């Protein structure tokens, strides 16, 4: 599902959601929230920020749909609890400091 416009496609086993791009918003799709079923767990891993590579440009902060990235000491920092795993920050980073 697209975290921005809610565009959705049926799940394809073996194809990670974030590898698919929303045709409307041009951002990676995210797995739908499984919170309505408390017996299931969310298995996605949040992006990681390599602070050694981070330039502190703020491009990822501007692209983050959930406000999960903040700047601390001129470096990007991800707040995992807020991250919706849209992975838009990965595409926004000009130096590939986010994986």
C-alpha distances in whole Angstrom, upper triangle without the diagonal:
4,6,9,8,6,5,4,7,9,9,12,15,16,13,12,8,9,12,10,10,8,11,12,11,12,11,9,5,5,6,6,9,12,15,16,17,20,21,18,17,14,15,14,16,16,17,21,24,27,29,32,30,28,30,29,28,25,23,20,21,21,17,16,14,15,18,18,21,24,28,30,34,32,29,26,25,21,21,19,19,17,15,11,11,9,12,13,17,17,17,19,22,25,27,24,25,21,20
4,5,6,5,5,6,9,12,13,15,18,18,15,13,10,10,12,10,8,6,9,9,8,9,8,7,5,6,9,9,11,15,17,18,20,22,24,21,20,17,17,15,17,16,17,20,22,25,28,30,28,26,28,27,25,23,20,18,18,17,14,13,11,13,16,17,19,22,25,28,31,30,27,23,23,20,20,19,19,16,14,10,10,8,11,11,14,15,15,17,20,22,25,22,23,20,19
4,6,6,8,10,13,15,15,18,20,21,18,15,12,11,14,12,11,9,13,11,10,11,9,9,7,7,9,9,10,14,15,17,19,21,23,20,19,16,17,15,16,14,15,19,20,24,26,29,27,25,26,25,24,20,18,16,16,15,12,11,8,9,13,13,16,19,22,25,29,27,25,21,20,17,17,16,16,13,11,8,9,6,10,10,13,15,15,16,19,22,24,22,22,19,19
4,6,8,11,14,17,18,21,23,24,20,18,14,13,16,14,12,9,12,9,7,10,9,10,9,10,13,12,14,17,19,20,23,24,26,24,22,19,21,18,19,17,18,21,22,25,27,30,28,25,26,25,23,20,17,16,15,14,11,10,7,10,13,15,16,19,22,26,29,27,25,22,22,19,19,18,18,15,13,11,12,9,12,10,13,16,15,15,19,22,24,22,23,20,20
4,6,9,13,16,17,20,23,24,21,19,15,15,17,14,12,9,10,8,7,11,10,12,10,11,14,13,15,18,19,20,23,25,27,25,24,21,22,20,22,20,21,24,26,29,31,33,31,29,30,28,26,23,21,19,19,17,15,14,11,13,17,18,20,23,26,30,33,31,29,25,25,23,22,22,21,18,17,14,15,12,15,13,17,19,18,18,22,25,27,25,26,23,23
4,6,10,13,14,17,20,21,19,17,13,14,16,14,12,9,11,10,10,13,12,12,9,10,11,10,12,15,16,17,19,22,24,21,21,18,20,18,20,20,21,24,26,29,31,34,32,30,32,30,29,25,23,21,21,20,17,16,13,14,18,19,21,24,28,31,34,33,30,27,26,23,23,21,20,18,16,13,14,11,15,15,18,20,19,20,24,26,29,27,27,24,24
4,7,11,13,15,18,20,17,16,12,13,15,11,10,7,8,8,9,11,11,11,8,10,12,11,14,17,19,19,21,24,25,23,22,20,21,19,21,21,22,25,27,30,32,35,33,31,32,31,30,27,24,22,23,21,18,18,15,17,20,21,23,27,30,33,36,34,32,28,28,25,25,23,23,21,19,15,15,13,15,15,19,20,19,21,24,26,29,26,28,24,24
4,7,9,12,15,17,14,14,10,12,14,11,11,8,10,11,12,13,13,11,8,9,10,9,12,15,17,17,19,22,23,20,20,18,19,17,20,20,21,25,27,31,33,36,33,32,34,33,32,29,26,24,25,24,20,19,17,18,22,22,25,28,31,34,37,36,33,29,29,26,25,23,23,21,19,15,15,13,16,17,20,21,20,22,25,28,30,27,28,25,24
4,6,9,12,14,12,12,10,12,13,10,11,9,11,13,14,15,14,12,9,11,11,11,14,16,19,19,20,23,23,20,20,18,19,18,21,21,22,26,29,32,34,37,34,33,35,35,34,31,28,26,27,26,23,22,20,21,25,25,27,31,34,36,40,38,35,31,31,28,28,25,25,24,21,18,17,15,17,18,22,22,21,24,27,29,31,28,29,26,24
4,6,10,12,11,12,10,14,14,12,13,13,15,16,18,18,17,15,12,12,11,11,14,15,18,18,18,21,21,18,19,18,18,17,21,22,23,27,30,33,36,38,36,35,38,37,36,34,31,28,30,29,26,25,23,24,27,27,29,33,36,38,41,40,37,33,32,29,29,26,26,25,23,19,18,17,19,21,24,24,24,26,29,31,33,30,31,27,25
4,6,9,8,9,8,12,12,11,13,14,16,18,19,19,17,14,11,11,9,10,13,13,17,17,17,20,19,16,16,15,15,14,18,20,21,25,28,30,34,36,34,33,36,36,35,33,30,27,29,29,25,24,22,23,26,26,28,31,34,37,40,38,35,32,31,27,27,24,24,24,21,18,16,16,18,20,23,22,23,26,28,30,31,28,29,25,23
4,6,6,8,8,12,11,11,14,15,17,20,20,19,18,15,13,13,11,13,16,16,20,21,20,22,21,18,18,17,16,15,18,20,22,25,28,30,34,36,34,34,36,36,36,34,31,28,30,30,27,26,24,25,29,27,29,33,36,38,41,39,36,33,32,28,29,26,26,26,23,20,18,18,19,21,24,22,23,26,28,30,31,27,29,26,23
4,6,8,10,13,13,13,16,18,20,23,23,22,20,17,15,14,12,14,17,16,20,21,19,21,20,17,17,16,14,14,17,20,21,24,28,30,33,35,34,34,37,37,37,35,32,29,31,32,28,27,26,27,30,28,30,34,36,38,41,40,36,33,32,28,29,25,26,26,23,21,18,19,20,22,25,23,24,27,29,31,31,28,29,26,22
4,6,9,12,11,12,16,18,21,23,23,22,20,16,15,14,13,16,18,18,22,23,22,23,21,18,17,16,13,13,16,18,19,22,25,27,31,32,31,31,34,35,35,33,31,28,30,31,27,26,26,26,29,27,29,32,35,36,39,38,34,31,30,27,28,24,26,26,23,20,18,18,18,21,23,21,22,26,27,29,29,25,26,23,20
4,6,9,7,8,12,15,17,20,20,18,16,13,11,12,11,14,17,17,21,23,22,24,23,19,18,16,14,13,15,17,18,20,24,26,29,31,29,29,32,32,32,30,28,25,27,28,24,23,23,24,27,25,26,30,32,34,37,35,32,29,28,25,26,23,24,24,21,18,15,15,15,18,20,18,19,22,24,26,26,23,24,21,18
4,6,6,7,11,13,16,19,18,16,14,10,9,9,8,12,14,15,19,21,20,22,21,17,16,13,11,9,11,13,14,17,20,22,26,28,26,26,29,29,29,27,24,21,24,25,21,20,19,20,23,21,22,26,29,30,33,32,28,25,24,21,22,19,21,20,17,15,12,12,12,15,17,15,16,20,21,23,23,20,21,18,15
4,5,6,9,10,14,16,15,14,11,8,5,5,6,9,12,14,17,19,19,21,21,17,16,13,12,10,12,13,14,17,20,23,26,28,26,26,28,28,27,25,23,20,22,22,19,17,17,18,21,19,21,25,27,30,32,31,28,24,23,20,21,18,19,19,15,12,10,9,10,13,15,14,15,18,20,23,23,20,21,18,15
4,5,7,10,13,15,13,12,9,5,5,5,8,11,14,16,19,21,21,23,23,19,17,14,13,10,11,11,11,14,17,20,23,25,23,22,24,24,24,22,19,16,19,19,15,15,14,16,18,17,18,22,24,26,29,27,24,21,20,17,19,17,18,17,13,11,8,7,7,9,12,11,11,14,16,19,20,16,17,14,12
4,7,10,13,15,14,12,10,6,7,9,11,14,17,19,22,24,24,26,26,22,20,17,15,12,13,14,13,16,19,21,24,26,23,23,25,26,25,23,21,18,21,21,18,17,17,19,22,20,21,24,27,29,31,29,26,23,23,20,22,20,22,21,17,15,12,10,10,11,14,12,12,15,17,19,20,16,18,15,13
4,7,9,12,12,10,8,6,6,9,11,13,17,19,22,24,24,26,26,23,21,18,17,14,16,16,16,19,21,24,27,28,26,25,27,28,26,25,22,19,22,21,18,18,17,19,22,21,22,26,28,31,33,31,28,25,25,22,24,22,23,22,18,15,13,11,11,12,15,14,13,16,18,20,22,19,21,18,16
4,6,9,8,6,5,4,6,9,12,14,18,20,23,25,26,28,28,25,24,20,20,17,18,17,17,20,21,24,26,28,26,25,26,26,24,23,19,18,20,19,15,16,15,18,20,20,21,25,27,30,32,30,27,24,24,22,23,22,23,21,18,15,13,10,10,10,14,13,11,14,17,19,21,18,20,18,17
4,5,5,5,6,6,6,10,12,14,17,20,22,24,25,27,28,25,24,21,21,18,20,19,18,22,23,26,28,31,28,26,28,27,25,23,20,18,20,19,15,16,14,17,20,20,21,25,27,31,33,31,28,25,25,23,24,23,24,21,18,15,14,11,12,11,15,15,13,15,19,21,23,21,23,20,19
4,6,6,8,9,10,13,16,17,20,23,26,27,28,31,32,29,28,25,25,22,23,23,22,25,26,29,31,33,30,29,30,29,27,25,22,21,22,21,17,18,17,20,23,24,24,28,30,33,36,33,31,28,29,26,27,26,27,25,22,19,18,14,15,14,18,18,15,17,21,22,25,23,25,23,22
4,6,8,11,11,14,17,17,20,23,26,26,29,31,32,29,28,25,26,23,24,23,23,26,27,30,31,34,31,29,30,29,26,24,21,20,21,19,16,17,15,18,21,23,24,26,29,32,35,32,31,27,28,26,27,26,27,24,21,18,18,14,16,14,17,18,16,17,21,22,25,24,26,23,23
4,6,9,10,13,16,17,19,23,25,26,28,30,32,28,27,24,24,21,22,20,20,23,23,26,28,30,27,25,26,25,23,20,17,16,17,15,12,13,12,15,18,19,20,23,25,29,31,29,27,24,24,22,23,23,24,21,18,16,15,12,13,10,14,15,13,14,17,19,22,21,23,20,20
4,7,9,12,16,18,20,23,26,27,29,31,32,29,27,24,24,20,21,19,18,21,22,24,26,28,25,24,24,24,22,20,16,15,17,15,12,14,13,17,19,20,20,23,25,28,31,28,26,23,24,22,23,23,24,21,19,16,15,11,11,9,13,13,10,12,15,17,20,18,20,18,18
4,6,9,13,15,17,21,23,25,26,28,29,26,24,20,20,17,17,16,14,18,18,21,23,25,23,21,22,22,20,18,15,13,15,14,10,11,10,14,16,16,17,20,22,25,28,25,23,20,20,18,20,19,21,18,15,13,11,8,8,6,10,10,8,10,13,16,18,16,18,15,15
4,7,10,13,15,18,21,23,24,25,26,23,21,17,17,13,14,13,12,16,17,20,23,25,22,21,23,23,21,19,16,14,16,16,12,12,12,14,16,16,17,20,23,26,28,26,23,20,20,18,19,18,19,17,14,11,9,6,6,6,10,9,9,12,14,17,18,16,17,14,13
4,7,9,12,15,18,19,21,22,23,20,18,15,15,12,14,13,14,17,20,23,25,28,25,24,26,25,24,22,19,17,18,18,14,13,12,14,17,17,18,22,25,27,30,29,26,22,22,19,19,18,18,17,13,10,9,6,8,9,13,13,12,15,17,20,22,19,20,17,16
4,6,9,12,14,16,17,19,20,16,15,11,12,9,11,11,12,16,18,22,24,27,25,24,26,25,25,22,20,17,18,18,15,13,12,12,16,15,17,21,24,26,29,28,25,21,20,17,17,15,15,14,11,7,6,5,8,10,13,13,14,16,18,22,23,20,20,16,15
4,6,8,11,13,14,16,16,13,12,9,9,8,11,12,14,17,20,24,26,29,28,27,29,28,28,25,23,20,21,22,18,16,15,15,18,17,19,23,26,28,31,30,27,24,22,19,18,15,15,15,12,9,8,8,11,14,16,16,17,20,22,25,26,23,23,19,17
4,6,9,10,12,14,15,12,12,9,11,11,14,14,17,20,23,27,29,32,31,29,32,30,30,27,25,22,22,23,20,17,15,15,18,18,20,24,27,30,33,32,29,26,24,20,19,17,16,15,13,9,10,10,14,16,18,19,20,22,24,28,29,26,26,22,20
4,6,8,9,11,13,10,9,8,11,10,13,14,17,20,23,26,29,32,31,29,32,30,30,27,26,22,22,23,20,17,15,14,17,16,20,23,26,28,32,32,29,25,23,19,17,15,13,13,12,9,10,12,15,17,19,20,22,23,25,29,30,27,26,22,21
4,6,6,8,9,7,7,7,10,11,14,15,19,22,25,28,31,34,33,32,35,33,33,30,29,26,26,27,24,21,19,17,20,19,23,26,29,31,34,34,31,28,25,21,20,17,15,15,14,12,13,15,18,20,22,23,25,27,28,32,32,29,29,25,23
4,5,6,9,8,8,8,12,13,16,17,20,23,26,29,31,34,34,33,35,33,34,31,30,26,26,27,25,21,19,17,20,19,22,25,29,30,34,34,31,28,25,21,19,16,14,14,15,12,14,17,20,22,24,25,27,28,30,33,34,31,30,26,25
4,6,9,9,11,11,15,16,19,20,24,27,30,33,35,38,38,36,39,37,37,34,33,29,29,30,27,24,22,20,23,22,26,29,32,34,37,38,35,31,29,25,23,20,17,18,18,16,18,19,22,25,27,28,30,31,33,36,37,34,33,30,28
4,5,6,9,10,14,16,19,20,24,27,30,33,35,39,38,37,40,38,39,36,35,31,31,32,29,26,24,22,25,24,27,30,34,35,39,39,36,33,30,26,24,21,19,20,19,17,19,21,24,26,28,29,31,32,34,38,38,35,34,30,29
4,5,7,10,13,16,18,20,24,26,29,32,34,37,38,36,39,38,38,35,35,31,31,32,30,27,25,22,25,23,27,29,33,34,37,38,35,32,29,25,23,19,17,19,19,17,19,22,24,27,28,29,31,33,34,38,38,35,34,30,28
4,7,10,13,16,18,21,24,27,30,33,35,38,38,37,40,39,40,37,36,33,33,34,32,29,27,25,27,26,29,32,35,36,39,40,37,33,30,27,24,21,19,21,21,19,20,23,25,28,30,30,32,34,35,39,39,35,34,31,29
4,7,9,12,15,17,21,24,27,30,32,35,35,34,38,36,37,34,33,30,30,32,29,26,24,22,25,23,26,29,33,34,37,37,34,31,28,24,22,19,17,19,18,17,17,20,22,25,26,27,29,31,32,35,35,32,31,27,25
4,6,9,12,14,18,20,24,26,29,32,32,31,34,33,34,31,31,27,27,29,26,23,22,20,23,20,23,26,29,30,33,34,31,27,24,21,19,15,14,16,15,14,14,17,19,22,23,24,26,28,29,32,32,29,28,24,22
4,6,9,11,14,17,20,23,26,29,28,28,31,30,30,28,27,23,24,25,23,20,19,17,20,17,20,23,26,27,31,31,27,24,21,18,16,13,12,14,12,11,11,14,15,19,20,20,23,24,25,29,29,25,24,21,19
4,6,10,13,15,19,22,24,27,27,26,30,29,30,28,27,23,24,26,23,20,20,19,21,18,20,24,26,27,30,30,27,24,21,18,17,13,14,15,13,12,11,14,15,18,19,19,21,24,24,27,27,23,22,19,16
4,6,9,12,16,19,21,24,23,23,26,26,26,24,23,19,20,22,20,17,17,16,18,15,17,21,23,25,28,27,24,20,18,15,15,11,13,13,11,10,8,11,11,15,15,15,18,20,20,24,23,20,19,15,13
4,7,9,12,15,18,21,20,20,23,23,24,22,21,17,19,21,19,16,17,16,17,14,15,19,21,22,25,24,21,18,15,12,13,9,12,13,10,10,8,11,10,14,14,13,16,18,18,21,21,17,16,13,10
4,6,10,13,15,18,18,17,20,19,20,18,18,14,15,17,15,13,14,13,14,10,11,15,17,18,21,21,17,14,12,9,9,7,9,10,7,8,6,9,8,12,11,11,14,15,15,19,18,15,14,10,9
4,7,10,13,15,14,14,17,16,17,16,15,11,13,16,14,11,14,13,14,11,11,14,16,17,19,19,15,12,11,8,10,9,12,12,9,10,7,9,7,10,8,8,11,12,12,15,15,11,10,6,5
4,7,9,12,12,11,15,15,16,15,15,12,14,17,15,13,16,16,15,12,11,13,14,15,17,16,13,10,9,8,10,10,13,14,11,13,11,13,10,13,10,9,13,14,12,15,14,11,8,6,5
4,6,9,8,7,11,11,13,12,13,10,12,15,14,13,16,16,15,12,10,11,12,12,14,13,9,7,7,7,11,11,15,15,13,15,13,15,12,13,10,9,13,12,10,13,11,9,6,4,7
4,5,6,6,10,11,14,14,15,13,15,18,17,17,20,20,18,16,13,14,13,13,14,13,9,9,9,11,14,15,18,19,17,19,17,18,15,16,13,11,15,14,11,13,10,9,5,6,8
4,5,5,8,9,12,13,14,13,14,17,18,17,21,20,18,16,13,13,11,10,10,10,6,7,8,11,14,16,19,19,18,21,19,20,17,18,14,14,17,15,12,14,11,11,7,9,11
4,6,8,10,13,15,16,15,17,20,20,20,24,24,22,19,16,16,14,13,12,11,9,11,12,14,18,19,23,23,21,24,22,23,20,20,17,16,18,17,13,14,11,11,8,11,13
4,6,9,11,13,14,13,16,18,18,19,22,23,21,19,16,16,14,14,14,12,9,10,13,15,18,19,23,23,21,23,21,21,18,18,14,13,15,14,10,10,7,8,5,9,11
4,6,8,9,11,10,12,15,15,16,19,20,18,16,13,13,11,11,11,9,6,7,10,12,16,18,21,20,18,21,19,19,16,16,12,12,14,12,8,9,7,8,5,8,12
4,5,8,10,11,12,14,16,17,20,21,19,18,14,13,11,12,11,8,7,8,12,15,18,20,24,22,21,23,22,22,18,17,14,14,15,13,9,9,8,10,8,11,15
4,6,8,9,10,12,14,15,18,19,16,15,11,10,7,9,9,5,5,6,10,13,16,19,21,20,19,22,21,20,18,17,13,14,15,12,10,11,10,12,10,12,16
4,6,8,9,10,12,14,17,18,16,16,12,11,9,12,12,8,8,8,12,15,18,20,23,21,19,22,21,20,17,15,12,13,14,10,9,9,10,12,11,13,16
4,5,5,6,9,10,14,15,12,12,9,8,7,11,12,9,8,7,10,12,15,17,20,17,16,18,18,17,15,13,10,12,13,9,9,10,12,13,12,12,16
4,5,5,6,9,12,14,12,13,10,11,11,14,15,12,11,9,12,13,16,18,20,18,16,17,17,15,13,10,8,10,10,6,6,8,10,11,11,11,15
4,5,5,6,10,11,10,10,7,9,10,13,15,13,11,8,10,10,13,14,17,14,12,14,13,12,10,8,5,7,8,5,6,9,11,11,10,9,12
4,6,5,9,10,7,8,5,6,8,11,14,12,10,8,9,9,11,14,15,13,12,14,14,13,12,10,7,11,12,9,10,13,14,14,13,12,15
4,6,8,10,9,10,9,10,11,15,17,14,14,11,13,13,15,17,18,15,14,15,15,13,13,10,9,12,12,9,10,13,15,16,15,14,17
4,6,9,9,10,9,11,13,17,19,17,15,12,14,13,14,16,17,14,12,13,12,10,9,6,6,9,9,7,9,12,15,14,14,13,15
4,6,6,7,7,9,12,16,19,17,15,11,12,10,11,12,13,10,9,9,10,8,8,6,6,10,11,9,11,14,16,15,15,12,14
4,6,8,9,12,15,19,22,20,18,15,15,12,13,13,13,10,9,8,9,8,9,8,9,12,13,12,14,18,20,19,18,15,17
4,5,8,11,14,17,21,20,18,14,13,11,10,11,10,6,6,7,9,9,11,10,11,14,15,14,16,20,22,20,19,16,17
4,6,7,11,14,17,17,15,12,11,9,9,11,11,7,8,9,11,11,12,12,11,14,16,14,15,19,20,19,18,16,18
4,7,10,13,16,16,14,10,8,6,5,7,8,5,5,8,10,11,11,11,10,13,15,14,15,18,19,18,16,13,15
4,7,10,13,12,10,6,5,5,6,9,11,9,8,11,12,12,11,11,9,12,14,12,12,16,16,15,13,11,14
4,6,10,9,8,6,5,7,8,11,13,11,11,15,15,16,15,14,12,15,17,14,14,17,17,17,15,13,16
4,7,6,5,5,6,9,11,14,16,15,15,18,18,19,17,17,13,16,18,15,14,16,16,17,14,14,17
4,5,5,6,6,10,11,15,17,16,17,20,20,21,20,20,16,18,21,18,16,18,18,18,15,15,19
4,6,8,9,13,15,18,20,20,20,24,24,25,23,22,19,20,22,20,17,19,18,19,16,17,20
4,7,9,13,16,19,21,20,20,23,23,23,21,20,16,18,20,17,14,15,15,16,14,15,19
4,6,10,13,16,19,18,17,20,20,20,18,17,14,15,17,15,12,14,13,14,10,12,15
4,7,10,13,15,14,13,17,16,16,14,14,10,12,14,12,10,13,12,12,9,9,13
4,7,9,12,12,11,15,14,16,14,15,11,13,16,14,13,16,15,14,11,10,13
4,6,9,8,8,11,11,13,12,13,10,12,15,14,13,17,16,15,12,10,12
4,6,6,6,10,11,14,13,15,13,15,18,17,17,20,20,19,16,13,15
4,5,5,8,9,12,12,14,13,15,18,18,18,21,21,19,16,14,14
4,6,8,10,13,14,16,16,18,21,20,21,24,25,22,20,17,17
4,6,9,11,13,14,13,16,19,18,19,23,23,21,19,16,17
4,5,8,9,11,10,13,15,15,16,20,21,18,17,13,14
4,6,8,10,11,13,15,16,17,21,22,20,19,15,15
4,5,8,9,10,13,14,15,19,20,17,16,12,12
4,6,8,9,10,12,14,17,19,16,16,13,12
4,5,5,7,9,11,14,15,12,13,9,9
4,5,5,6,9,12,14,12,13,10,11
4,5,5,6,10,11,10,10,7,9
4,5,6,9,10,7,8,5,6
4,6,8,10,8,10,9,9
4,6,9,9,10,9,11
4,6,5,7,7,10
4,6,8,9,12
4,6,8,11
4,5,7
4,7
4
